[in-house]
Amino acid sequence: MRINPSLILSSSVLMVASIANAAPLTPERMLTLARPSTAVLSPSGRLAVFSASRYSIDTNKSIRNLHLVDLANNNAVSDLTPQAPDNAHDNAFFLDDDHVAFLSKEQLFVKRVDGSVEPYALSAYPVGIANVKYNHATGLIAFSAAVYADGSLAGAKEKDEHQKENKKDTALAFDSLMVRHWDEFIQEKKNNIFVATIKKDGDKFALAGEAINLLLNTGLESPVIPFGDSGDFDISPDGKELVFVSKINTPDNAWQTTTHIYTVPTTGGVAPKNINPTAVGAASHPVYSATGKSIAYFQMLKPQYEADRNRIIVHTNGESRIVAGSWDRSPSSILFDSKDEHIYVTAEDQGHVKIFQINLATETVEAIVSQHSQSGLSFIDDNTLLFSTSSLKTPNDLHSVDIKTKTITRRTDLHAETLANIHLSTPENVWFKGDKDVDIHGWLLKPIDFDATKKYPLAFIVHGGPQGAFDDSWSTRWNPNVFASAGFVVVFLNPTGSTGYGQALTDAINNNWGGSPYIDLMKGLDYVLENHGYIDETRIAALGASYGGYMMNWINGHTDRFNCLVNHDGIFDSKNGFYHTEELYFPEHEYGGVPWDPKARENYERWSPSNFVQNWKTPTLVIHSDKDYRLPVTEGLATFTVLQRKGIPSRFVYFPDENHWVLKAANSLRWHSEVLGWIKKWTAQPKGTSPEKILVDESSQIKLN
């Protein structure tokens, strides 16, 4: 087993990054950093395994391999598998303390942790599998696979081959919505969950018997597209039952968020049981308690609202109750302790993603880890949680926390060598009074080689969602430190509609898209200009994606205070956008109905940037992708058409193979080149005349007869 020294350098190396003359965090450096997965623990808690991918600019390819962390031996990190193409060596889990199973090219392989034996194949299913979970007590695995109506893996392969050989046309036909979702057209094959048993055969593991489709002939689909994964189901501790989530498959699935939680015996042949049959909102993340006596999951109460607060439901002996119902935060993951006395959840809270402990008897909520952003919780022992942490300055690394003392221990330092002597600005909190005197929070980064006696241009970034937030976390998309390293002061705020500051602030953007959020942003900009004299108010660029792109179009119609704008995948026409998008529940909730309803139509028109193009003046870079089915490319083309027709300096950058996000590394490099080039060009010189500041003027809104 080869030790990789680049993965075990002391965290003290990172201190070098604080010295003068540090190199900038360029897009190239950011994109070539290791991207580790969630770690999985061995049964004893002594070892952890994770995969990490790395991109090479020279080859324009990513490679991935598995790493072991010896938590009992100074957290030594070693390579478990050699580097391989990015579709290999993922979804790793321990079969026992000495063997790790993992997916490579959609089939399972086994590797000894001591490296004494080459990996051997465990599965050879007719089609690829994904999202594997394992139950140590029974040797049961559960996995997902896309199959046709007959529900068989062999049938899926046979029909795929038949269609490939015999289908001459390329047509897809639909009799109901959805036609497409996120970045793919809806396919005939559906995700089903299968179970099988792994047994030890001599010195090797082997699959025993055929895989059983637990969703056979149910019409249900799980994991739920487009983002469903192994978090959509769980195996009971005794291996006798599986719980899973499935969205309604009725004709109204495109305009309802209704999702149900089901349990089903792992023997198969029994219809799944719906344990939240009266739910009208979205449900997610079902997990069994350690004793198997309870199931916990998240439930949203409002129909059609994907940003409603997640309530924690604990289901025991056929009865369900809401836990910590008055807690005004929306958790995103659940973990029971070994005695079913507490649950541990992650949740956004004022710009951080914290770990909270909730007492199931008293329902008291206590923060265990409060700084930065946490994910991937698991128990090393009854008093020690393992998790990943990232921040605005650091990509993901493993840490643990002593639950009693709240002492945090770093377990890995994966990026020490690659980030040595790289400039990473320390985020500063920004608090100010927004619309209606509401407290609004955000962040500020100073630029590389900062000198308080100088003036710097400002990159003013607006987040998407709109129900989302800029948290203290690492990202390879819209990484604020890349802009700081390019010489900009970076300000990124969490205005009305943002998450992690209470549900009232999140809900307040409903039918208010260009109202309070816009006022918050303008007041926030005024605040940072008044309190940070090193920002040059004549050199300001505004940037945003999705809702942030919408806000760029809205800004262009309501103020000319910015030197330039960057609109990535933004909305141009709110009303027409309803007819093009796939998740109809989103605009119906945001604007109060369908656009052919006269009252709702007024809302669509009131907040549509297209109705204010007569005011547009600001140079704008427009970026859009062809596989963005959430906000189709016509929105970007319409924006660019207006800019060009009005003679406003503008540029349209089109990615034919990307979705709502630019994910391919080479495309991301081009994206960064275009964006940084644009804002540098237009902020190189002062804007000139004092910009006009226009807040929302109610008298200027579109009125319909």
C-alpha positions in Angstrom: 0.0 0.0 0.0 1.7 3.2 -1.2 1.7 6.2 1.1 1.0 9.5 -0.7 3.0 12.2 1.0 1.1 15.0 -0.7 -2.0 14.0 1.4 -0.4 14.0 4.8 1.4 17.2 5.0 0.9 19.2 8.1 -1.7 21.9 8.1 1.0 24.3 9.2 2.0 24.5 5.5 -1.1 26.5 4.9 0.2 29.2 7.0 2.6 30.1 4.2 -0.4 31.3 2.2 -0.7 34.3 4.5 2.7 35.7 3.7 3.3 38.6 1.3 3.6 37.9 -2.4 1.4 34.8 -2.3 0.3 33.6 -5.7 -3.3 34.2 -6.8 -5.9 31.5 -6.7 -6.4 31.3 -10.5 -9.2 29.3 -12.1 -6.6 26.8 -13.2 -5.3 26.3 -9.7 -8.8 26.0 -8.3 -10.0 23.5 -10.8 -7.0 21.2 -10.4 -7.5 20.8 -6.6 -8.6 17.4 -5.4 -12.3 17.0 -4.9 -12.9 14.4 -2.2 -16.1 12.5 -1.7 -17.9 11.9 1.6 -15.9 9.4 3.7 -17.3 6.1 4.8 -16.2 4.4 8.0 -15.1 0.8 8.6 -17.2 -1.3 11.1 -14.6 -0.7 13.9 -14.4 3.0 13.2 -10.6 2.7 12.7 -10.4 3.4 9.0 -12.2 5.7 6.6 -12.3 5.5 2.8 -13.1 8.2 0.3 -12.6 8.9 -3.4 -11.0 12.0 -4.8 -11.0 13.3 -8.4 -8.3 15.6 -9.9 -8.4 17.4 -13.2 -5.4 17.8 -15.5 -5.3 20.8 -17.7 -2.7 19.2 -19.9 -4.8 16.2 -20.8 -8.2 17.8 -20.3 -9.2 14.7 -18.3 -10.0 13.9 -14.7 -8.7 10.9 -12.8 -10.0 9.4 -9.6 -8.8 7.0 -7.0 -9.6 5.7 -3.5 -7.8 6.8 -0.3 -7.7 5.3 3.2 -7.4 7.3 6.4 -6.1 5.5 9.4 -8.0 7.3 12.1 -6.2 5.3 14.8 -2.7 5.9 13.5 -2.1 9.7 13.3 -4.7 10.0 10.5 -2.3 8.7 7.9 -3.7 8.9 4.4 -2.7 6.4 1.8 -3.7 5.4 -1.7 -6.0 2.3 -1.8 -6.3 2.2 -5.6 -4.2 3.7 -8.4 -5.4 6.7 -10.4 -8.0 5.8 -13.0 -10.5 7.5 -15.3 -13.1 9.6 -13.5 -15.8 7.0 -14.0 -13.9 4.5 -11.8 -13.3 4.0 -8.1 -16.2 5.7 -6.4 -19.1 4.8 -4.0 -16.7 2.9 -1.7 -17.8 1.1 1.4 -16.3 -1.5 3.8 -17.4 -5.1 3.6 -15.5 -5.7 6.8 -12.5 -4.0 8.5 -10.2 -5.6 5.9 -12.1 -5.2 2.6 -13.5 -2.3 0.6 -16.0 -2.6 -2.2 -16.4 0.2 -4.7 -18.0 1.0 -8.1 -15.8 1.1 -11.2 -17.6 1.6 -14.5 -20.9 0.9 -12.9 -20.0 -2.6 -11.4 -18.8 -3.6 -8.0 -15.2 -4.6 -7.2 -13.4 -5.6 -4.0 -10.0 -4.6 -2.7 -8.1 -5.6 0.5 -7.2 -2.6 2.6 -3.6 -3.9 3.0 -3.2 -3.9 -0.8 -2.0 -7.5 -0.9 -4.4 -8.6 -3.6 -5.5 -6.9 -6.8 -9.1 -5.8 -7.0 -11.5 -8.4 -8.2 -15.0 -8.2 -9.7 -17.9 -8.7 -7.3 -20.8 -7.9 -9.7 -21.4 -8.4 -13.4 -25.0 -7.2 -13.8 -26.4 -6.8 -17.3 -26.6 -3.0 -16.9 -24.8 -0.5 -14.8 -25.7 0.1 -11.1 -25.4 3.1 -8.8 -26.0 4.4 -5.3 -24.9 1.3 -3.4 -25.6 0.8 0.3 -24.5 -2.1 2.5 -25.8 -3.6 5.7 -23.0 -5.3 7.6 -25.3 -7.3 9.9 -26.9 -9.3 7.0 -24.6 -8.7 4.0 -27.5 -7.1 2.2 -26.7 -4.5 -0.5 -29.2 -2.1 -2.0 -28.5 -0.3 -5.3 -30.4 1.5 -8.0 -30.6 0.8 -11.7 -32.6 2.2 -14.6 -35.0 -0.5 -16.0 -38.0 -0.7 -18.3 -41.6 -1.6 -17.2 -40.7 -5.3 -16.8 -38.4 -4.3 -14.0 -35.5 -6.7 -14.8 -31.9 -5.9 -15.3 -31.6 -8.5 -18.1 -34.7 -7.0 -19.8 -33.1 -3.6 -19.7 -30.0 -4.7 -21.5 -32.0 -6.7 -24.0 -34.3 -3.8 -24.9 -31.4 -1.4 -25.0 -29.7 -3.6 -27.6 -32.9 -4.2 -29.5 -33.6 -0.5 -29.9 -30.0 0.2 -30.8 -30.2 -2.3 -33.6 -33.7 -1.8 -34.8 -35.0 1.7 -34.0 -34.4 3.9 -37.1 -35.9 7.2 -35.9 -34.8 9.3 -32.9 -38.3 10.5 -31.9 -39.5 10.7 -28.3 -43.2 10.9 -27.7 -45.0 12.2 -24.6 -48.6 12.1 -23.4 -48.0 14.1 -20.2 -45.6 16.3 -18.4 -42.7 16.3 -17.6 -41.2 16.1 -21.1 -37.7 16.9 -19.8 -36.1 17.6 -16.4 -33.0 19.6 -15.6 -30.8 18.5 -18.5 -32.3 15.4 -19.9 -35.5 14.4 -21.7 -37.6 11.9 -19.7 -36.8 8.4 -20.6 -38.8 5.2 -20.7 -36.5 3.6 -18.2 -37.0 4.4 -14.6 -34.8 4.2 -11.5 -35.7 1.2 -9.3 -34.1 -0.1 -6.1 -32.7 -3.6 -6.1 -31.3 -5.7 -3.2 -28.9 -8.7 -3.2 -26.8 -10.6 -0.7 -23.0 -10.7 -0.4 -21.4 -13.7 1.2 -17.9 -14.7 2.0 -16.8 -17.6 -0.3 -13.4 -18.8 1.0 -11.1 -15.7 1.0 -13.3 -13.8 -1.4 -16.7 -12.1 -1.3 -19.4 -13.1 -3.8 -23.0 -12.3 -4.7 -25.5 -15.0 -3.6 -28.6 -15.3 -5.8 -30.4 -12.9 -8.1 -31.0 -9.2 -7.4 -34.6 -8.5 -6.3 -36.4 -5.4 -7.6 -38.3 -4.0 -4.6 -40.3 -1.5 -6.8 -41.4 -4.1 -9.3 -44.8 -3.4 -10.8 -45.4 -0.4 -8.5 -45.0 2.4 -10.9 -42.8 4.1 -8.4 -39.4 5.6 -9.1 -36.5 6.0 -6.7 -34.0 7.6 -6.5 -35.9 10.6 -7.6 -34.6 12.4 -10.7 -32.7 14.6 -11.4 -30.6 14.7 -8.2 -31.7 11.6 -6.3 -28.9 9.4 -4.9 -28.3 6.9 -2.1 -29.8 9.5 0.3 -33.2 8.6 -1.1 -33.3 5.2 0.6 -32.0 3.4 3.6 -31.7 -0.2 4.9 -33.1 -1.1 8.3 -30.4 -2.3 10.8 -31.8 -5.9 10.7 -31.8 -5.8 6.9 -35.4 -6.9 6.7 -36.9 -3.6 5.4 -36.0 -0.7 3.2 -37.4 2.9 3.3 -37.4 5.0 0.2 -38.7 8.3 -1.2 -40.7 8.5 -4.4 -42.4 11.5 -6.1 -46.0 11.3 -7.3 -46.3 9.9 -10.9 -49.7 11.4 -11.6 -50.3 13.9 -14.5 -49.9 16.8 -12.0 -46.3 15.8 -11.1 -44.9 18.8 -13.0 -46.8 21.3 -10.9 -46.8 19.6 -7.6 -43.9 18.8 -5.3 -45.8 16.0 -3.5 -43.3 13.2 -2.4 -44.1 10.1 -0.3 -42.0 7.9 2.0 -42.5 4.2 1.6 -41.3 1.1 3.4 -41.0 -2.3 1.8 -39.7 -5.8 2.9 -36.4 -6.7 1.4 -37.7 -10.1 0.5 -39.6 -8.5 -2.4 -43.0 -9.4 -3.7 -44.9 -7.1 -1.3 -46.3 -3.7 -2.2 -44.5 -0.8 -0.5 -46.4 0.9 2.3 -46.8 4.7 2.2 -46.1 6.1 5.7 -47.0 9.8 4.9 -50.1 9.3 2.6 -51.6 12.7 3.5 -48.5 14.7 2.7 -48.9 17.4 0.0 -45.4 18.8 0.1 -41.9 17.4 -0.6 -40.4 14.7 1.6 -36.8 13.6 1.6 -33.8 11.9 3.3 -35.4 8.9 5.1 -33.2 7.1 7.6 -33.6 4.3 10.1 -32.6 4.8 13.7 -29.7 2.8 15.1 -32.1 0.4 16.8 -34.4 0.2 13.8 -37.4 1.2 15.9 -37.9 4.6 14.2 -37.6 6.2 10.8 -36.8 9.9 10.5 -37.3 12.0 7.4 -37.8 15.6 6.3 -41.3 16.9 5.3 -42.3 20.2 3.8 -45.9 21.2 4.6 -46.7 23.6 1.8 -47.7 22.3 -1.6 -45.8 23.5 -4.7 -43.0 25.0 -2.6 -39.6 23.5 -2.9 -38.1 26.0 -0.4 -40.5 25.4 2.5 -38.9 24.6 5.8 -37.9 21.0 6.3 -39.7 19.6 9.3 -38.1 16.7 11.1 -40.5 13.8 11.2 -39.9 10.7 13.4 -42.1 7.7 12.6 -42.4 5.1 15.3 -44.8 2.1 15.5 -47.0 3.6 12.8 -47.2 7.0 14.4 -45.4 10.2 13.2 -44.5 13.3 15.1 -42.7 16.5 14.3 -39.6 17.0 16.3 -38.4 20.5 17.2 -41.2 22.0 15.3 -40.6 25.5 16.5 -37.0 25.5 15.4 -36.8 28.0 12.6 -34.1 26.3 10.5 -34.3 23.9 7.6 -32.0 20.8 8.1 -30.5 18.9 5.3 -29.2 15.6 6.7 -30.1 13.3 9.7 -28.1 10.9 11.8 -29.3 9.0 14.9 -27.1 8.1 17.8 -26.7 4.5 18.9 -29.4 4.7 21.6 -32.1 6.6 19.6 -31.8 9.4 22.2 -30.5 12.2 19.9 -30.4 13.0 16.2 -27.7 15.0 14.6 -28.5 17.3 11.7 -26.8 19.8 9.4 -28.5 23.1 8.7 -27.7 26.5 7.3 -27.6 29.2 10.0 -26.5 32.7 9.3 -24.0 31.9 6.5 -22.7 28.7 8.0 -23.8 25.0 7.7 -23.7 23.9 11.3 -24.0 20.5 13.1 -26.9 20.5 15.6 -27.7 17.9 18.3 -31.5 17.5 18.9 -32.7 15.7 22.0 -35.6 13.5 21.0 -37.2 13.6 24.4 -36.9 17.3 25.2 -36.6 18.5 21.6 -33.9 20.9 22.6 -31.5 22.0 19.8 -27.8 22.6 20.4 -25.1 23.6 18.0 -22.1 21.2 18.1 -20.0 22.6 15.3 -20.8 26.3 14.4 -18.2 27.5 12.0 -17.8 27.0 8.2 -19.9 24.3 6.4 -20.2 20.7 7.4 -21.5 17.6 5.6 -21.2 13.8 5.5 -21.8 12.9 9.2 -21.0 9.5 10.7 -20.1 8.1 14.1 -16.5 6.9 14.8 -17.8 5.9 18.3 -20.6 7.0 20.5 -19.0 10.3 21.4 -17.1 11.2 18.2 -18.6 12.4 14.9 -16.6 12.3 11.6 -17.6 14.9 9.0 -16.2 17.0 6.1 -15.7 20.7 6.5 -15.1 23.4 3.9 -15.0 27.2 4.1 -14.5 30.2 1.8 -10.8 29.6 2.3 -10.5 25.8 2.3 -11.9 23.0 0.2 -13.3 19.9 2.0 -11.2 18.0 4.5 -12.2 15.5 7.2 -12.6 16.5 10.8 -14.1 15.0 13.9 -15.7 16.5 17.0 -16.0 15.3 20.5 -19.7 15.7 21.2 -19.3 16.3 24.9 -16.5 18.9 24.8 -17.1 20.1 21.2 -13.4 19.8 20.6 -12.7 19.6 16.8 -9.8 17.6 15.4 -8.6 17.9 11.9 -8.2 14.4 10.3 -6.9 15.2 6.8 -5.1 18.0 5.1 -5.5 17.1 1.5 -4.8 20.5 -0.1 -1.8 21.7 2.0 0.7 21.2 -0.8 -1.4 22.6 -3.6 -2.6 25.6 -1.7 0.8 26.5 -0.2 1.7 30.1 -0.9 -1.7 30.7 -2.6 -3.6 33.8 -1.6 -6.9 33.1 0.1 -8.7 36.1 1.5 -10.3 35.9 4.9 -14.0 36.5 4.7 -15.5 39.4 6.7 -19.0 39.5 7.9 -21.3 42.3 6.6 -24.5 43.2 8.4 -26.8 46.1 7.5 -30.4 47.1 7.4 -32.3 46.1 4.3 -35.8 46.7 3.1 -38.3 47.2 5.9 -35.4 47.5 8.3 -34.7 43.8 8.2 -31.2 42.7 9.2 -29.3 41.4 6.1 -26.1 39.5 6.2 -23.3 38.9 3.6 -19.6 38.6 3.1 -16.7 40.7 1.9 -13.3 39.6 0.7 -10.3 42.0 0.3 -8.3 41.6 -2.9 -4.8 40.0 -3.2 -1.9 42.3 -2.1 -4.4 44.5 -0.3 -3.3 48.1 0.5 -5.8 50.1 2.5 -4.4 53.3 0.9 -5.4 52.2 -2.6 -8.7 52.0 -4.4 -10.0 48.8 -5.8 -12.8 47.7 -8.2 -15.7 45.8 -6.7 -17.2 42.5 -7.9 -20.8 42.5 -6.5 -22.1 38.9 -6.8 -25.8 37.9 -6.5 -26.7 34.3 -5.6 -29.2 32.1 -7.4 -32.2 30.2 -6.1 -33.5 32.6 -5.2 -34.1 30.6 -2.1 -30.4 29.9 -1.5 -27.5 31.5 0.3 -23.8 32.4 0.1 -22.4 30.3 2.9 -18.9 30.0 4.3 -18.1 27.1 2.0 -15.9 26.2 -0.9 -17.1 26.1 -4.4 -15.7 25.6 -7.9 -18.5 27.7 -9.3 -18.5 31.4 -8.4 -15.6 31.0 -6.0 -15.3 34.5 -4.4 -11.5 34.0 -3.8 -10.9 33.7 -7.6 -12.3 37.2 -8.0 -10.3 38.5 -5.0 -7.2 37.0 -6.6 -8.1 38.8 -9.8 -7.8 42.1 -7.9 -11.3 42.8 -6.9 -13.0 43.5 -3.6 -15.7 40.9 -3.5 -19.1 41.5 -1.9 -21.7 38.8 -1.9 -24.9 39.3 0.1 -27.8 37.2 1.3 -30.9 39.4 0.6 -34.6 38.7 1.1 -35.3 35.2 -0.1 -32.1 33.7 1.3 -32.0 30.6 3.4 -30.5 30.1 6.9 -31.9 33.3 8.4 -35.4 32.1 9.3 -38.2 31.0 7.1 -39.9 34.4 7.1 -36.9 35.9 5.2 -37.0 33.0 2.8 -40.7 33.3 2.2 -40.6 37.1 1.8 -39.4 36.9 -1.8 -42.6 35.2 -2.9 -44.3 37.5 -5.5 -41.6 40.0 -4.6 -38.7 39.1 -6.9 -37.7 42.6 -7.9 -38.9 44.3 -4.7 -37.3 43.6 -1.3 -34.3 41.7 -2.7 -33.3 44.5 -5.1 -33.7 47.1 -2.3 -31.6 44.9 0.0 -28.9 44.7 -2.6 -28.8 48.4 -3.3 -28.8 49.3 0.4 -26.0 46.7 0.9 -24.0 48.2 -1.8 -24.5 51.7 -0.4 -23.4 50.3 3.0 -20.1 48.8 1.9 -19.2 51.8 -0.2 -19.8 54.1 2.8 -17.9 51.9 5.2 -15.0 50.7 3.1 -13.2 53.6 1.6 -10.8 51.4 -0.4 -13.7 50.5 -2.8 -13.8 52.6 -5.9 -17.5 53.4 -6.4 -16.8 54.3 -10.0 -15.6 50.8 -10.9 -18.3 48.3 -9.9 -19.3 45.1 -11.7 -22.4 43.1 -10.8 -22.6 39.4 -11.5 -25.1 36.6 -11.0 -26.5 33.3 -12.2 -30.0 31.9 -12.3 -32.0 34.2 -10.0 -28.8 36.3 -9.9 -29.0 36.5 -13.7 -32.6 37.6 -13.4 -31.4 40.3 -11.0 -28.8 41.5 -13.6 -31.6 42.1 -16.1 -33.7 43.7 -13.3 -30.8 45.9 -12.3 -30.3 47.0 -15.9 -33.9 48.2 -16.0 -33.8 50.0 -12.7 -30.3 51.6 -12.2 -27.2 52.5 -14.2 -24.8 52.6 -11.3 -22.8 49.6 -12.5 -20.0 49.7 -15.0 -21.0 46.3 -16.4 -23.1 43.2 -15.7 -22.7 39.5 -16.1 -25.9 37.5 -16.6 -25.4 33.7 -16.4 -28.6 31.7 -17.2 -30.9 34.4 -16.1 -34.6 35.0 -16.7 -35.6 37.6 -19.3 -39.4 37.2 -19.4 -41.1 35.8 -16.3 -44.4 35.1 -18.0 -43.0 33.3 -21.0 -40.6 31.5 -18.8 -43.5 29.6 -17.3 -44.2 28.0 -20.7 -40.6 26.9 -21.2 -39.5 25.5 -17.8 -40.1 22.0 -16.5 -40.9 22.4 -12.8 -44.1 24.3 -13.1 -44.7 24.3 -9.4 -41.9 26.8 -9.0 -43.3 29.7 -11.0 -46.9 28.9 -9.9 -45.8 29.2 -6.3 -43.6 32.3 -6.8 -46.2 34.3 -8.7 -49.4 32.9 -7.2 -50.7 30.8 -10.0 -50.7 30.2 -13.8 -50.1 33.1 -16.1 -53.5 32.8 -17.8 -55.1 33.6 -14.5 -55.7 37.4 -14.6 -54.5 38.1 -11.1 -51.4 35.9 -11.3 -50.6 37.3 -14.7 -50.3 40.7 -13.1 -47.6 39.3 -10.8 -45.7 37.7 -13.7 -45.8 41.0 -15.6 -44.9 43.1 -12.6 -41.7 41.3 -11.9 -40.6 40.6 -15.5 -37.3 42.2 -16.5 -38.6 42.2 -20.1 -41.0 45.0 -19.3 -38.2 47.4 -18.4 -35.8 47.0 -21.4 -36.5 50.5 -22.5 -34.3 51.6 -19.5 -31.3 49.2 -20.3 -28.0 51.0 -20.6 -25.3 48.8 -19.0 -22.8 46.7 -20.9 -23.7 43.1 -20.3 -22.0 39.7 -20.8 -24.7 37.0 -21.3 -23.9 33.4 -20.8 -26.3 30.5 -21.4 -26.2 26.8 -22.1 -28.2 24.7 -24.4 -29.0 21.9 -22.0 -30.4 24.3 -19.4 -34.0 23.1 -19.3 -34.8 25.0 -16.1 -34.2 28.4 -17.8 -33.9 27.5 -21.5 -31.4 29.2 -23.7 -34.0 31.4 -25.3 -33.9 33.5 -22.1 -30.3 34.3 -22.8 -30.8 34.9 -26.5 -33.7 37.3 -25.8 -31.5 39.2 -23.4 -28.7 39.5 -25.9 -31.1 40.4 -28.7 -32.4 43.4 -26.7 -28.8 44.5 -25.8 -27.7 44.3 -29.4 -30.8 46.0 -30.9 -30.3 48.9 -28.4 -26.6 49.2 -29.3 -25.5 48.4 -25.8 -22.0 46.8 -25.6 -22.7 43.1 -25.0 -21.3 39.6 -25.6 -23.1 36.2 -25.8 -21.2 33.1 -24.7 -23.0 29.8 -25.5 -22.2 26.3 -24.2 -23.9 23.6 -26.2 -23.1 20.8 -23.8 -23.7 22.3 -20.4 -26.9 22.6 -18.2 -27.8 25.3 -15.7 -24.3 24.9 -14.4 -21.0 24.9 -16.3 -19.4 21.7 -15.0 -16.9 20.5 -17.5 -13.5 21.7 -16.5 -12.4 23.1 -19.8 -15.7 24.9 -20.2 -15.3 26.3 -16.7 -11.9 27.6 -17.6 -13.4 29.4 -20.6 -16.3 30.7 -18.5 -13.8 32.2 -16.0 -11.8 33.7 -18.8 -14.9 35.3 -20.3 -16.2 36.6 -17.0 -12.9 37.9 -15.6 -12.0 39.4 -18.9 -15.3 41.2 -19.1 -15.4 42.7 -15.7 -11.7 43.7 -15.9 -12.3 45.5 -19.2 -15.3 47.5 -17.9 -13.8 48.4 -14.5 -10.4 49.4 -15.8 -11.5 53.0 -15.9 -14.0 55.0 -13.8 -17.6 54.9 -14.9 -17.5 58.7 -15.1 -20.6 60.5 -14.1 -22.3 59.8 -10.8 -24.6 56.8 -11.3 -28.2 57.2 -10.8 -29.7 55.1 -7.9 -33.2 54.0 -8.5 -35.0 51.8 -6.0 -38.3 50.1 -6.9 -40.8 52.7 -8.0 -44.3 51.2 -7.5 -45.8 53.7 -10.0 -43.5 52.3 -12.7 -44.8 48.8 -12.5 -46.8 47.3 -15.3 -50.5 47.7 -14.9 -53.0 45.5 -16.8 -56.5 46.5 -17.6 
